[in-house]
Amino acid sequence: MTQVQVSEIPAEGLRLSYSEDPAELDLSVPGASFSQPLAVEILLLQAAEAISVTGRIKVQGTFECVRCLCQFAIPLDVPVATQFLQAPPTVLPGEHRMPTEEAENYYYRDDVLILDELVRQEVILAVPFSPQCRTDCRGLCPQCGQDLNAGTCSCGPPPDPRWAVLREQLKKK
């Protein structure tokens, strides 16, 4: 767990550069895996109660193509620009509305910044929503499952379901 004492951040800021094991951060994302350590480089600047965090997170990710299901690796270079605020007093149990301007903030308690959740959330948000091994990926044949990037299959185009009733009528004649 990567922690920083807020009282130990100098006026000119604190520059941190470290690596983090993805297994410790619970980076479980469907269709993605991270086997190499994450490289974190951030700058912490304190302004009153707010701690500004800027920097980058770099990691090599292995993803599953949504078209052909092959595994491919791409590097992620995640920019970080957020802030930590002093945690508000605890709210009574139950639902409460969070203002939208506070939704991107992180919070610290008792003069301790814990950076793990920041790193975890920023990497998960950077994972491509629909990863493709290449922009011209042809995917799999919907009938036989042949990888169309490796070659063509002998399947014809699927029949148009809108003509199914007419096809049935023609078979009866």
Secondary structure by P-SEA (a helix, b strand, c coil): ccccccccccccbbbbbbcccccccccccccccccbbbbbbbbbbbcccbbbbbbbbbbbbbbbbccccbbbbbbbbbbbbbccccccccccccbbbbccccccbbbbccccccaaaaaaaaaaaaccccccccccccccccccccccccccccccccccccaaaaaaaaaac
